[in-house]
Amino acid sequence: MIWLIAIFSLFLLLLAYLLFAPFFLDIDSRKDLCIVRFHRLASGRLLVSDGSLQLEISIAGWKKQIDLLLERKPKIKKASKKKSQRKQSMFSFKKILSITRSFKVNKCRFSFDSGNMQLNGYLFPGFYWLSRKTGKSFSINFLGDTELVLQIENNFARIAWAYFHNQFTK
């Protein structure tokens, strides 16, 4: 009986870890970096170099690199009957907005140059207002550089809460 309780409590601890462990999305255009990582357990990195696009996946010490632009043979699909009825979507606009609000932006810096000095002048007040409103760094530069540094955090518990809370409060 004690073994059953120990296994059940271990299962609950693992489930709690998976629900509450944060996952991050890191984007840095200065370093050509795009990483999605789940706490310390798993990560995925998008690498762009010389006309190739590679995905590097790392899960608990196991690593795999996949070339996304590599030409693959198409699989032949059997013909299936199409249903004429439209399915009602599981996600309404309100649910998507609620889930989007569950994400937490830890770091955001966006510096933009359109290459047109007059357009940059028109965009400057909007970027200034956005920077003041959000408390993040949005700026127009006249140097020809465009950069984005972004770090977003969330966990599955917050996403589930946003999804179900929106569903039951109609």
Residue pairs with C-beta under 8 A, 6 or more apart in sequence:
18 156
19 155
19 156
19 157
19 160
20 155
20 156
20 157
21 38
21 39
21 41
21 155
22 39
22 153
22 154
22 155
23 36
23 37
23 38
23 39
23 153
23 154
23 155
23 156
24 35
24 36
24 37
24 106
24 151
24 152
24 153
25 35
25 36
25 150
25 151
25 152
26 33
26 34
26 35
26 36
26 37
26 150
26 151
27 33
27 34
27 148
27 149
27 150
27 151
28 148
28 149
28 150
29 146
29 147
29 148
29 149
30 147
30 149
32 47
32 48
33 45
34 45
34 46
35 43
35 44
35 45
35 46
36 43
36 44
37 43
37 44
41 59
41 60
42 57
42 58
42 59
42 60
43 57
43 58
44 55
44 56
44 57
44 58
45 55
45 56
45 58
46 53
46 54
46 55
46 56
47 53
47 54
47 55
47 56
48 54
51 69
52 67
52 69
53 67
53 68
53 69
54 65
54 66
54 67
54 68
55 65
55 66
55 68
56 63
56 64
56 65
56 66
57 63
57 64
57 65
57 66
58 64
94 166
95 162
95 163
95 166
95 167
98 162
98 163
98 165
98 166
99 159
99 162
99 163
101 162
102 154
102 158
102 159
102 161
102 162
103 152
103 153
103 154
104 152
104 153
104 154
105 136
105 150
105 151
105 152
105 153
106 151
106 152
106 153
107 149
107 150
107 151
108 134
108 136
108 137
108 138
108 149
108 150
108 151
109 136
109 137
109 147
109 148
109 149
109 150
110 136
110 137
110 138
110 139
110 147
110 148
110 149
110 150
111 137
111 139
111 140
111 141
111 145
111 146
111 147
111 148
112 123
112 127
112 138
112 139
112 140
112 141
112 146
113 120
113 140
113 141
113 142
113 143
113 144
113 145
113 146
114 120
114 123
115 144
117 142
120 140
120 142
123 140
124 140
127 138
127 139
127 140
128 138
130 138
131 137
131 138
131 139
